[in-house]
Amino acid sequence: MKNKLAPELISAAMIGVGFGLIGNHVHEKWHRLGREAFLARESQYFEKLYAAQVSLLHEILIWTLAVLVAYAVFKGLAVLIAKVFE
């Protein structure tokens, strides 16, 4: 059995870098647009997503789907990187 730790670590690092880049982009965008634009967007976000009641089953299904997609991306990257290492 081949060691698959290195491809999985590289895959996790790539996903971490991707999230870091996205987070930095969001931070820079709101820094550029300013406090009032950020607060207006957050108010709209609250009204759209949090003001209405959502069922527990709906939340569980959505988060399960999100985690499955994230896991599939992680494993897909790991398999691709493992192929490169062969």
N, C-alpha and C positions, 0 to 999 in steps of 0.2 A: 504494500500500500504506500503510495507516494505521499509525501508531506504536503498538505494543502493549507498549512498555516500561513505561509508567505503570501499566496494569492488572496487569501481572505483578509489578511492585514492590509495589503495594498488596496484591496477593494474598499475596506472600511475607511482607509485614509483618503481615498479618492472621493467617497461620499462625504466625508467630513470637510474636505477642501471645497466641494461643491456647495454644501450648506454654508460654509464660511463666506464664500464669494456672494451667495445670495443674500446673506445677512448683511454683509458690507454694502451691497448695492442698495438694499432697503434703507439702511442707516444714512447713506449718502443722499438718497432721494429725499428723505424727510428733512435732513439737515438743509438741503438746498431749498425745499419748498417752504419750510418754516413751521412754527408752532401752530398757527391758526389753521393751516391746511391739514396738518396732522390731526388736530382735535376734531375738525369737521369730518374727516374720513373715519375716525374712530367712532364718532357719533352715528354715522351711517352704518358702520359695521355692526355696532351694538343693536341698532334697530332691526337690521336684516337678520342677524344670527342669534341674538340672545334675548330679545324682548319676547319672542313667541315661545310657548311651551313646546318641548320636544320630548318624544317618548324615549324611555330607556332602551328599548329594543332598537330603535332607529340609531341611537348613539353607538350602541354595541356593534351593530352591523357596519356602520360607516367606519369606525375605528378598526374593526377586524379587516375590512377590505383595504384600508390604508396600510396597515401593517403587512398584509400579504403582498401588496404591490411593492412596498419597500424591501421586504425580504427577497422577493423575486429579482428586483434590480440588483441587490447585494450579491445574491448567488450567481446571477448572470454575469456580473462583472468578475466575480471570482473564477468562474469557469473560463471566461475569455482570457484572463490573466494567466491561469494555469496552462492553457493551450499555448500561450506565448512562451512560457517557461520550459515547455517540453522540448 
